[in-house]
Amino acid sequence: MIWQVAFFFLVLAIFFMFFKMLQMNKKFETRQQERRDFELSQRRSAMLGSKKDSDISS
């Protein structure tokens, strides 16, 4: 009986860790995507803007 309860808690802990890992991974991916979008917008504004504007933004 005791080992069944211990096994149940072990499985619960594994699922919890897996869920946390997925959450962190999703957060990390969104952060990467935001950085990529920011860099793209910076590059686009540098291309569109004059030479002075690109010097200021860099």
Secondary structure, 3 states (H helix, E strand, C coil): CHHHHHHHHHHHHHHHHHHHHHHHHHHHHHHHHHHHHHHHHHHHHHHHCCHHHHHHHC
